[in-house]
Amino acid sequence: MELDTSKIDDAVLALLCLGLHDDARAWKGFDWDALDRLHQQGYITDPRGKAKSVVFTEEGLERAERLLEKLFGKQTESGAAADRKT
């Protein structure tokens, strides 16, 4: 099966947000290739090293929060009703 790494990167970035601590740090317990791609895109600091966490860039944290809500947030009743109409 061929995987869409862009979708994987979006999911990993969103899930990193769940481990957020100390303002903009997140535990780096995800696939190294995905973390490297997120670093190359400028969303997190370099994951290589002894630290057990990475730091979000300002853009990365904003994107992570949006993706977390988009991918995993529950829809409100009014939002769900609007979706059924379209």
N, C-alpha and C positions, 0 to 999 in steps of 0.2 A: 504494500500500500504506500502510495506517495502522500506525504504529509505537507500541509500548508504551514510552513514555519511562521508566517505572519500571524496566523490565528493562535499558534502556540505561544508566540511572544506576547500577544495581547493577554492571553489567559495567565501566563506567568507574571507579567507586570501587575495585573489586577490582584492576583493571589499574594504577591509580595506585600501588597498593601495591608493584608490581614496580619502580617507579622511586624507591623510598624511599631517602632519604639524610639525613644529619644528624639522626637520631632520628625526626623526624615531617614532613620535607619531601618533596615529590614533584614531578617535572617535570610541567609542565602542557601536554603535547602532545596534548590531546584536544579534542573538539568544545566550543566556547565555551558553547553553550546547556546542554549537560550539566554543565559546570563551574559555570555560574551556578546551575543547579538544586541541585547538591550544596552550594554555598555557602548558598543559601536554606534548605536543610534542616539547616544547622549542622554539616556534616561536614568542610568545608575553609574556609580563609580566602578572602577575596575574590580571585578570579583576575584581576581587572582591575588593571593596573599594569605596571610595568617588570620586576618580578621574573620569572624564568623558572620559578619553582616556586611551589607553594602549600603551606600547612602544614595537616596534619590536625588536627582537634580530637581530644580524647581519645576521644569517642564515635565519631568518623569513622574513626580508626585501628582501633579494635576492630571496627567493622562491616566495614571494608575487609579486614581479615585473615580474618574469618569468611567473607565472600563469596568471597575468593580461593580458600580451601580448598573451599567448597561448589561453586563454579562450575568450577574448574579443577584441583582436587586429584585425584590418582589414588586409587582405592579400594584398600584392603588386601584380601588374599585372603579374610579372614573377613568383611569388609564386603560384598564382592562375592557371596560364598556366601549371606549372609543376604538380600541383595537378590533373588537368584534364587528363594529360598523364598517370598517374599511376592508 
